[in-house]
Amino acid sequence: MDITQEACSNRNSMRFEEGKQLIGQILSDFPTRKFPIILDIGCGSGNLTHVMAKLLLHETIFGIDSDPDMVTVCQNSNSTTGTIKYLCQDISQPWDQLAPELTQLAGQVDLIVSNMTLHWVTDLDTACKNMETLLKPGGAFYFNIFGINPISISQQQYLKHKSVANQIFEMVGILHRNELEVGRAELFYNRWPYAGKEFDVLAPIMYKMYYNLIDEAEFSKLDKIGQDEVRQEIRNGVHAAYAFDVENEAKNYVVGSGDSFCFCYYAFTIQGGKMV
Ligand SMILES: C[S@@+](CC[C@H](N)C(=O)[O-])C[C@H]1O[C@@H](n2cnc3c(N)ncnc32)[C@H](O)[C@@H]1O
């Protein structure tokens, strides 16, 4: 398992907690509803897909992820249940380029869930159009999104960063123009404590997230000193990026030093569905 997969499969991560909150919302909105077909977009290591399989009444859950390594992790997982099917798929591909296993679900999906993934997707219009085509009339969606611009942005673009409120507004606009109705959009602010060691595991991912300068493969080729330098740069860089963010009234930043860090961030949840 490489460094990214290890970080992504951590069941105690901030992302996993948020995922559980998202599923809690679904259960609170629909305590007894059965969702025969569920689609988990950006299923990562499949940890949350498993929680869905345990808690939501369903027949089949399709977990898709654009990273083939993550899909392999899911498929090799000992705890894979018979009702989950994993597929390597980028949700933002044009419809005619999607895998037939996915397009055959057109108009049949009862629930789409996406936890902490859509901020990675740069072509959100195509992704939402695909989701609309996949959903059944009356089908529901629940997403939560990290409050930053898509991760492929360059540092220069980052400096023209929009406020989180504007990102929510934009996301709602994209959903509307793709004929998806928004029921609720909620902003939440959270703090997540990291031990120094955990932060170091996440460092290359964060680095990529904010500066798009190095990937995990390059990072793992560096010697210890090189890796420590990159980590230090990330701490400084993330701090600097978020200091800018704070001026814009979005309080995402990393505080702490030595063995303990706290990552403070905004995320938002959007819930809605396809019109009947
Ligand atoms: C932060 S992880 C979240 C994983 C999982 N939802 C969870 O809660 O543990 C985001 C995942 O989205 C996947 N991803 C990014 N862009 C994607 C896209 N366009 N289509 C499908 N998956 C994507 C990444 O490969 C990654 O595994």
The ligand as an SDF file (V2000), in Angstrom:
LIG
                    3D

 27 29  0  0  0  0  0  0  0  0999 V2000
  -10.8680   12.4580   -0.2480 C   0  0  0  0  0  0  0  0  0  0  0  0
  -11.1400   10.9330   -1.0670 S   0  0  0  0  0  0  0  0  0  0  0  0
  -12.7170   10.4680   -0.3860 C   0  0  0  0  0  0  0  0  0  0  0  0
  -12.9000    8.9870   -0.3580 C   0  0  0  0  0  0  0  0  0  0  0  0
  -14.2060    8.4520    0.2290 C   0  0  0  0  0  0  0  0  0  0  0  0
  -15.3730    9.1130   -0.3060 N   0  0  0  0  0  0  0  0  0  0  0  0
  -14.2030    8.5140    1.7380 C   0  0  0  0  0  0  0  0  0  0  0  0
  -15.0670    9.1910    2.2880 O   0  0  0  0  0  0  0  0  0  0  0  0
  -13.3570    7.8840    2.3750 O   0  0  0  0  0  0  0  0  0  0  0  0
  -11.6130   11.4850   -2.7050 C   0  0  0  0  0  0  0  0  0  0  0  0
  -11.6610   10.3650   -3.7110 C   0  0  0  0  0  0  0  0  0  0  0  0
  -12.2460   10.8780   -4.9060 O   0  0  0  0  0  0  0  0  0  0  0  0
  -11.6170   10.2780   -6.0180 C   0  0  0  0  0  0  0  0  0  0  0  0
  -11.8760   11.1300   -7.1940 N   0  0  0  0  0  0  0  0  0  0  0  0
  -11.3220   12.3170   -7.4840 C   0  0  0  0  0  0  0  0  0  0  0  0
  -11.8050   12.8040   -8.6450 N   0  0  0  0  0  0  0  0  0  0  0  0
  -12.7040   11.9020   -9.0870 C   0  0  0  0  0  0  0  0  0  0  0  0
  -13.5270   11.8250  -10.2490 C   0  0  0  0  0  0  0  0  0  0  0  0
  -13.4980   12.7850  -11.1860 N   0  0  0  0  0  0  0  0  0  0  0  0
  -14.3360   10.7450  -10.4160 N   0  0  0  0  0  0  0  0  0  0  0  0
  -14.3330    9.7470   -9.4720 C   0  0  0  0  0  0  0  0  0  0  0  0
  -13.5630    9.7680   -8.3640 N   0  0  0  0  0  0  0  0  0  0  0  0
  -12.7720   10.8180   -8.1740 C   0  0  0  0  0  0  0  0  0  0  0  0
  -10.1670   10.1970   -5.5850 C   0  0  0  0  0  0  0  0  0  0  0  0
   -9.4500    9.2420   -6.3220 O   0  0  0  0  0  0  0  0  0  0  0  0
  -10.2900    9.8370   -4.0950 C   0  0  0  0  0  0  0  0  0  0  0  0
  -10.2380    8.4520   -3.8760 O   0  0  0  0  0  0  0  0  0  0  0  0
  1  2  1  0
  2  3  1  0
  2 10  1  0
  3  4  1  0
  4  5  1  0
  5  6  1  0
  5  7  1  0
  7  8  2  0
  7  9  1  0
 10 11  1  0
 11 12  1  0
 11 26  1  0
 12 13  1  0
 13 14  1  0
 13 24  1  0
 14 15  1  0
 14 23  1  0
 15 16  2  0
 16 17  1  0
 17 18  1  0
 17 23  2  0
 18 19  1  0
 18 20  2  0
 20 21  1  0
 21 22  2  0
 22 23  1  0
 24 25  1  0
 24 26  1  0
 26 27  1  0
M  CHG  2   2   1   9  -1
M  END
$$$$
